[in-house]
């Protein structure tokens, strides 16, 4: 499952050269070394407070995390062939967290699977990328647990499918007598050995699998620690699922490096989330835009807990209207939304709005900007904007966002061709379009305008689907919006709009949109819905949109 690092290394895509001077990558042992340090010097400090869906909470200290992860790592080391990977069907729960750290400590690559995926998709992924064992949260959906029990790798390669117990190791599995010291993850593990493997957000089982090396895991954790000034006194509330790259890296890895305290809800609910904020009083919280909408709907008249500094929004674009509405309410208490940006290929965060910006700078780059900024480049990686011919573009010019640095993946598992294409020219090609501008504080702030693949050609003109969606969100009583394109025999393509709004106001929405966009960018088909289909992390389900709402005489598979 681990692609050869030689292809990536030869391009320089992993070099970090701020101001032209090279900076060495972090030690691949950073996370496990930090865990052992905290377990030894602050053993009773809470690492994680788990909040089950049924109420109550349970706390895992650094000493307990070290103990349980060591036991499971020893089991994996004893029962798997050297070099074998494990797959994990995680929930937002303690056994899954223990399993993530156990894989790191065992030096075993961990392939994250979505427990909500149907069994056929899971089987297809594992058929293409075999593993030595499948681990599953005891709180995963029944079909995921059944799939786990039915997972039997080739003869002699491992213990098969294991549903985890409440402390990590599966019940009924005897551990080796000498479980502690000598775990590979506690000693010298090469920094470029694969730590985690994540599927991209594609809608099929053929989605590319991103191999993240240990140096990238450590680099991103250190970048987040520096950026948000995490330490042993910080409380961070997670929220994204642990099969998602943000849920693993922002919620688990960075706090572990810093010795911080994580609050992990098993599920999010409109009123329950606000109660969790009040009960656990985090200093910052990881969210997606729908969570901010949820807080606006349920938090009126309630003062936020003292100490809450910011929400870090990622995984889906933050609309200008939502940011302004949220700031009008929560900003009166000094709480900001810091938008971040990154990809699985760049180990979660490449940029984030700094927490120390002045009011003047925050207003300029976030509240008053046409598109809220995704912030500045984080430590360990560089970000530039390129023209298609590879020319670096200057301030204000739109092109493709590209990155290089220690946080960049090793490559796409089993696909050196795709890796070579993504690393062409010594930078990782994100496929995202954007530009940068200097903020009032002199720093370079980045702005995303869309994805190259989400551009339609209508009457010979390029139309950004994201631009149409942003315009819809400020047109009339629209609470959410999506747009996709379908073929047109004369125009090339035409647009279909799906809006969360009453059907009676569609004429007014069309008129309002016509005042904002050129004729080529105006949808020709409209659908009013109660809600726009999105993933758990807030991304649009464009394939589902096409299947449900494309005109009958078009083939949904041709829509985008």
Secondary structure as GFF3:
##gff-version 3
##sequence-region A 1 560
A	DSSP	alpha_helix	5	9	.	.	.	ID=ss1
A	DSSP	three_ten_helix	18	20	.	.	.	ID=ss2
A	DSSP	alpha_helix	30	41	.	.	.	ID=ss3
A	DSSP	beta_strand	46	51	.	.	.	ID=ss4
A	DSSP	beta_strand	58	61	.	.	.	ID=ss5
A	DSSP	alpha_helix	62	79	.	.	.	ID=ss6
A	DSSP	beta_strand	86	89	.	.	.	ID=ss7
A	DSSP	alpha_helix	94	106	.	.	.	ID=ss8
A	DSSP	beta_strand	110	113	.	.	.	ID=ss9
A	DSSP	alpha_helix	119	128	.	.	.	ID=ss10
A	DSSP	beta_strand	133	136	.	.	.	ID=ss11
A	DSSP	alpha_helix	142	150	.	.	.	ID=ss12
A	DSSP	beta_strand	160	163	.	.	.	ID=ss13
A	DSSP	three_ten_helix	184	186	.	.	.	ID=ss14
A	DSSP	beta_strand	194	199	.	.	.	ID=ss15
A	DSSP	beta_strand	209	213	.	.	.	ID=ss16
A	DSSP	alpha_helix	214	228	.	.	.	ID=ss17
A	DSSP	beta_strand	235	237	.	.	.	ID=ss18
A	DSSP	alpha_helix	245	248	.	.	.	ID=ss19
A	DSSP	pi_helix	249	253	.	.	.	ID=ss20
A	DSSP	alpha_helix	254	258	.	.	.	ID=ss21
A	DSSP	beta_strand	261	265	.	.	.	ID=ss22
A	DSSP	alpha_helix	270	280	.	.	.	ID=ss23
A	DSSP	beta_strand	284	287	.	.	.	ID=ss24
A	DSSP	alpha_helix	289	298	.	.	.	ID=ss25
A	DSSP	beta_strand	310	313	.	.	.	ID=ss26
A	DSSP	alpha_helix	320	330	.	.	.	ID=ss27
A	DSSP	three_ten_helix	331	333	.	.	.	ID=ss28
A	DSSP	beta_strand	336	341	.	.	.	ID=ss29
A	DSSP	three_ten_helix	344	346	.	.	.	ID=ss30
A	DSSP	beta_strand	351	352	.	.	.	ID=ss31
A	DSSP	alpha_helix	359	362	.	.	.	ID=ss32
A	DSSP	pi_helix	363	367	.	.	.	ID=ss33
A	DSSP	beta_strand	376	377	.	.	.	ID=ss34
A	DSSP	beta_strand	381	386	.	.	.	ID=ss35
A	DSSP	beta_strand	399	405	.	.	.	ID=ss36
A	DSSP	beta_strand	411	412	.	.	.	ID=ss37
A	DSSP	alpha_helix	416	422	.	.	.	ID=ss38
A	DSSP	three_ten_helix	424	426	.	.	.	ID=ss39
A	DSSP	beta_strand	428	438	.	.	.	ID=ss40
A	DSSP	beta_strand	444	451	.	.	.	ID=ss41
A	DSSP	three_ten_helix	452	454	.	.	.	ID=ss42
A	DSSP	beta_strand	455	458	.	.	.	ID=ss43
A	DSSP	beta_strand	461	464	.	.	.	ID=ss44
A	DSSP	alpha_helix	465	473	.	.	.	ID=ss45
A	DSSP	beta_strand	480	488	.	.	.	ID=ss46
A	DSSP	beta_strand	492	500	.	.	.	ID=ss47
A	DSSP	three_ten_helix	503	505	.	.	.	ID=ss48
A	DSSP	alpha_helix	506	514	.	.	.	ID=ss49
A	DSSP	three_ten_helix	519	521	.	.	.	ID=ss50
A	DSSP	beta_strand	525	529	.	.	.	ID=ss51
A	DSSP	alpha_helix	542	549	.	.	.	ID=ss52
A	DSSP	three_ten_helix	556	558	.	.	.	ID=ss53
###
